[in-house]
């Protein structure tokens, strides 16, 4: 029966990026300069995520895969720059669920890319949300962004029902 397979497959997939360099020397939430990928041929499936001041909300419940990659321009001597994925399940308190770590013991600035992933059970779209935070950034370390190329950002894919 064709109707059994017609609606199968991924129902939500979305990709976001940082549109300019942000959080230089800042150990704080990444609250601004987010945009949905709008490069040549880019698209999303379903409703897509909502974003407000760097906090991302889901359009429907389910099990979601979050993959992120963030490029950092790391200041010389900055040996402990971190990028954290933080999640709330009560729309209030956030916990670090994944983080990437890089360091630079060189006398020159270097660029590196941090990647990580997390599978999140979104049981309530009003309460389960996520955001990113920088930590351990010295005065010139920053997240590298661009408004026309996917350099720093993430994508989500809804894997199935919760």
Buried (B, 14 or more C-beta within 10 A) or exposed (E): EEEEEEEEEEBBBBBBBBBBBBBBBBBEBBBEBBBBBEEEEEEBEEEBBEBEEBBBBBBBBBBBBBBBBBBBBBBBBBEBBBBBBBBBBEEEEBEEBBBBBBBBEEEEBBEBEBEBEBEBEBEEBEEBBBBBBBBBBBEBBBBBBBEEEBBBBBBBBBBEEB
